Amino acid sequence: MTLDNISYSQALELCLKNAKPINTTENIFINKALNRILAKDIIAKRDAPAFTNSAMDGFAFKHSDIKKLKVIKTIYAGDKYKDFEIKENDCVRIMTGAKVPSTLDTVIPIEKCEEVNEDYIVIPEIKKGANVRLKGEEIRKGDILIKKGEVVTPNIIAMLASQGIVNIQVYRNLKIAILSTGNELKEPWEEAGDDEIYNTNSYAIAALLKNFGFSADIIGVIPDSLEKTTEYIKELKNSYDVIITSGGISFGDADFLYEAYIKNGLKPLFHGIMVKPGRPTMAGIMDNTFVFAMPGNPLSAYINAFCLIIPTLRKLNGAAKYYFQTINAINKSEFKLNPKKDHTILGYYENGVWEVYNNYKYGSSMLSALVNSNSLTIINKGKKEVEKGEKLKIYLF
């Protein structure tokens, strides 16, 4: 049975519950790995640090020795040497990152010495082991560095490079198709008459997906008959993991997109969300293809794509963490709500404070609200207003 007019949270959970991760993997170099999802744990190849070294420019010595120490040698970062004789009350001048001789255990910075000359130093009391980075204190060879399901970030690439790991196993990219409906649509490079509009949704959603590491093919506008649309969808479902359409799915529409999906074996998860904006939204599964039908109005389509599609794509692509992280913010000014609906509300977040765009007075096709916002909040039904000073959960774009 298809669920109609469900809550926003129900819609998201239905999508995530039914999103079965792909299993196909590939090996790629780390310079191509940004935003890809790891298909297996990454195991440390070596200790980090790889050898015991100095965290400071200073002098390395044995902590049990006396306060006055003889300087016998200088060791620079990158110097390779075998252990040499270091007598009692000897020390070495050492540079940051240089290997600490095995018989020494503490480093004192030059500026903390009581007296320094070419032959000896005088040192104050200092904690044993100070300023020495021990071999393997951060990572031990064989440790799990990064777990399966993590999205590869610049931070992770830095860690991989530090371990000499240049080839990793990731899940293959999802194959995603984006289509629009409507005889009135023109592509952005075409001339549009007064009674025509540009195909905004395809390009907006494709850009949104790219911003989160997903690529999509913009297929174009769906054919203008049920027979042609049914055949068109049939061909696409055999080539794509995900199909995203916009428009043609509203309640009471004469459009045949929904029927074409059903003829191709679609099992709807829901058809309609009780949310402002974006009620005419549908999701389902057609054989092995996940289907999203977004509203025709561009603002609604973009918001629902952000809130529903991105987390679902993350799970489909094997990510272990797919929910958006929220931050807490203080609401700057009060605004009214329809208590019978959930609301996705645009605004601007800065320095712990969030301000609704234009007092929440904008329509579902007004892209200026999107351009002038950097975040949104989701308010569940039953609430008539959001008060000034109220704490809100914010999702940053």
Residue pairs with C-beta under 8 A, 6 or more apart in sequence:
2 268
2 269
2 270
2 271
3 10
3 14
3 269
3 270
3 271
4 270
4 271
4 272
5 272
5 273
5 274
5 279
6 14
6 270
6 272
6 273
6 274
7 273
7 274
7 275
7 342
7 380
7 381
8 273
8 274
8 275
8 307
8 342
8 344
8 378
8 380
9 342
9 380
10 270
11 270
11 273
11 281
11 283
11 308
12 307
12 308
12 311
12 312
14 269
14 270
14 283
15 269
15 283
15 308
15 311
15 312
16 311
16 312
16 315
16 322
18 269
18 285
18 290
19 290
19 312
19 315
19 316
20 316
21 171
21 315
21 316
21 317
21 318
22 171
22 172
22 174
22 241
22 316
22 317
22 318
23 171
24 171
24 172
25 39
25 40
25 169
25 170
25 171
25 172
26 169
26 170
26 172
27 167
27 168
27 169
27 170
28 36
28 167
28 168
28 170
29 166
29 167
30 152
30 157
30 160
30 161
30 165
30 166
30 167
30 168
31 157
33 152
33 157
33 160
33 168
33 170
34 152
34 153
34 154
34 157
34 213
35 151
35 152
35 153
35 212
35 213
36 151
36 152
36 170
36 171
36 173
36 213
37 149
37 150
37 151
37 152
37 170
37 171
37 314
37 317
37 318
37 319
38 146
38 147
38 148
38 149
38 150
38 152
38 168
38 169
38 170
39 148
39 169
39 170
39 171
39 318
40 148
40 169
41 144
41 145
41 146
41 147
41 148
42 144
42 145
42 146
42 147
42 160
42 165
42 168
43 142
43 143
43 144
43 145
44 139
44 140
44 141
44 142
44 143
44 144
44 145
44 163
45 141
45 163
45 164
45 165
46 141
46 163
46 164
47 135
47 136
47 139
47 140
47 141
48 136
48 138
48 139
48 162
48 163
49 133
49 134
49 135
49 136
49 137
49 138
50 135
51 99
51 135
52 99
52 100
52 102
52 132
52 133
52 134
52 135
53 77
53 97
53 98
53 99
53 100
53 132
53 133
54 60
54 94
54 95
54 96
54 97
54 98
54 100
54 107
54 131
54 132
54 133
55 96
55 107
55 131
55 132
55 133
56 96
56 107
56 109
56 131
57 94
57 95
57 96
57 109
57 110
58 93
58 94
58 107
58 108
58 109
58 110
58 112
58 113
58 131
59 69
59 71
59 91
59 92
59 93
59 94
59 107
59 108
59 110
59 113
59 121
59 123
60 75
60 91
60 92
60 94
60 100
60 101
60 104
60 106
60 107
60 132
61 69
61 90
61 91
61 92
61 104
61 106
61 107
61 108
61 123
62 86
62 88
62 103
62 104
62 105
62 106
63 105
63 106
63 126
63 128
63 129
65 88
65 89
65 90
65 91
66 89
67 114
67 122
67 123
67 124
68 89
68 120
68 121
68 122
69 89
69 90
69 91
69 120
69 121
69 122
69 123
70 89
70 90
70 91
70 119
70 120
71 91
71 92
71 93
71 118
71 119
71 120
71 121
72 86
72 87
72 90
72 91
72 92
73 84
73 92
73 93
74 92
74 93
74 94
74 95
75 81
75 92
75 93
75 94
75 95
75 98
75 99
75 101
76 95
76 98
77 95
77 96
77 97
77 98
78 97
78 98
79 98
79 99
81 99
83 101
83 102
83 103
84 101
86 92
86 101
86 103
86 104
91 104
91 121
92 101
92 104
94 100
94 107
100 107
100 132
105 128
105 129
105 132
106 126
106 127
106 128
106 129
106 130
106 131
106 132
107 130
107 131
107 132
108 121
108 123
108 126
108 130
108 131
109 131
110 116
112 123
112 124
112 126
113 121
113 122
113 123
113 124
114 122
114 123
114 124
115 121
115 122
116 122
139 145
145 159
145 160
145 163
146 156
146 159
146 160
147 320
148 318
148 320
149 318
149 319
149 320
149 321
150 156
150 319
150 320
150 321
151 213
151 314
151 319
151 321
152 168
152 170
160 166
160 168
171 317
171 318
173 214
173 215
173 317
174 214
174 241
174 242
174 313
174 316
174 317
175 217
175 239
175 240
175 241
175 242
176 209
176 214
176 215
176 216
176 217
176 240
176 241
176 242
176 243
176 244
176 313
177 216
177 217
177 219
177 236
177 239
177 240
177 242
177 243
177 244
178 202
178 205
178 206
178 216
178 217
178 218
178 219
178 244
178 245
179 202
179 219
179 220
179 221
179 222
179 236
179 243
179 244
179 245
179 246
180 199
180 201
180 202
180 220
180 221
180 222
180 245
180 246
180 247
181 221
181 222
181 245
181 246
181 247
181 248
181 255
181 257
181 296
182 197
182 221
182 247
182 248
182 296
183 224
184 195
184 196
184 197
185 196
185 197
185 198
185 199
185 221
186 192
186 196
186 197
186 198
186 199
187 198
187 199
187 220
188 198
188 199
188 203
192 198
199 221
200 298
200 367
201 246
201 247
201 294
201 296
201 298
201 301
201 302
202 218
202 220
202 246
203 218
204 298
204 301
204 302
204 305
205 216
205 244
205 246
205 294
205 301
205 302
205 305
205 309
206 216
206 218
208 302
208 305
208 306
208 310
209 215
209 216
209 305
209 309
209 310
209 313
210 216
212 310
212 313
212 314
214 313
214 317
216 244
217 240
219 236
222 229
222 232
222 245
222 248
222 257
223 229
223 232
225 256
226 256
226 259
226 260
229 256
229 257
229 260
230 259
230 260
230 263
230 264
232 260
233 243
233 260
233 261
233 264
233 286
234 264
236 243
236 289
237 243
237 264
237 286
237 287
237 288
237 289
240 289
241 288
241 289
241 290
241 316
242 289
242 290
242 291
242 292
242 313
242 316
243 286
243 289
243 290
243 291
243 292
244 291
244 292
244 293
244 294
244 305
244 309
245 257
245 291
245 292
245 293
245 294
246 293
246 294
246 295
246 296
246 301
247 255
247 257
247 294
247 295
247 296
248 255
248 256
248 257
248 258
248 293
248 296
249 255
249 257
249 258
249 271
249 280
249 281
249 282
249 293
249 294
249 295
250 280
250 295
250 296
251 272
251 279
251 280
253 280
257 293
258 271
258 282
258 293
261 284
261 286
261 291
261 293
264 286
264 287
265 286
265 287
266 284
266 285
266 286
266 291
267 284
267 285
267 286
268 282
268 283
268 284
269 283
269 284
269 285
270 281
270 282
270 283
271 282
272 279
272 280
272 281
272 282
273 279
273 281
273 304
273 342
274 340
274 341
274 342
274 381
275 281
275 341
275 342
275 343
275 344
276 338
276 341
276 342
276 343
276 344
276 364
277 295
277 297
277 299
277 300
277 303
277 344
277 363
277 364
278 294
278 295
278 297
278 300
278 301
278 303
278 304
278 344
278 364
279 295
280 293
280 295
280 296
280 300
281 292
281 293
281 294
281 295
281 300
281 304
281 308
282 291
282 292
282 293
283 290
283 291
283 292
283 293
283 308
283 312
284 290
284 291
285 291
290 312
290 316
292 305
292 308
292 309
292 312
294 300
294 301
294 304
294 305
294 309
295 301
295 304
295 364
297 363
297 364
297 365
298 365
298 367
299 362
299 363
299 364
299 365
299 366
299 367
299 369
299 370
300 364
300 365
302 370
303 344
303 346
303 370
303 376
304 344
306 376
306 395
306 397
307 324
307 344
307 376
307 378
307 395
310 324
311 322
311 323
311 324
312 322
314 321
314 322
315 322
324 395
326 393
326 394
326 395
327 349
327 393
327 394
327 396
328 391
328 392
328 393
328 394
329 349
329 352
329 353
329 354
329 391
329 392
329 393
329 394
330 352
330 353
330 354
330 389
330 390
330 391
330 392
331 354
331 355
331 356
331 386
331 387
331 388
331 389
331 390
331 391
331 392
332 353
332 354
332 355
332 356
332 388
333 355
333 356
333 359
333 388
334 385
334 386
334 387
334 388
335 345
335 356
335 359
335 360
335 385
335 386
336 360
336 384
336 385
337 343
337 360
337 379
337 383
337 384
337 385
337 386
339 381
339 382
339 383
339 384
340 381
341 381
342 378
342 379
342 380
342 381
343 360
343 378
343 379
344 376
344 377
344 378
345 356
345 357
345 360
345 376
345 377
345 378
345 379
346 356
346 357
346 362
346 369
346 370
346 373
346 375
346 376
347 354
347 355
347 356
347 357
347 373
347 375
347 376
347 377
347 394
348 354
348 355
348 357
348 372
348 373
348 374
348 375
349 374
349 375
349 394
349 396
354 375
354 377
354 392
354 394
356 386
357 369
357 372
357 373
358 369
362 368
362 369
373 397
374 396
374 397
375 394
375 395
375 396
375 397
376 394
376 395
376 397
377 392
377 393
377 394
377 395
378 393
378 395
379 386
386 392
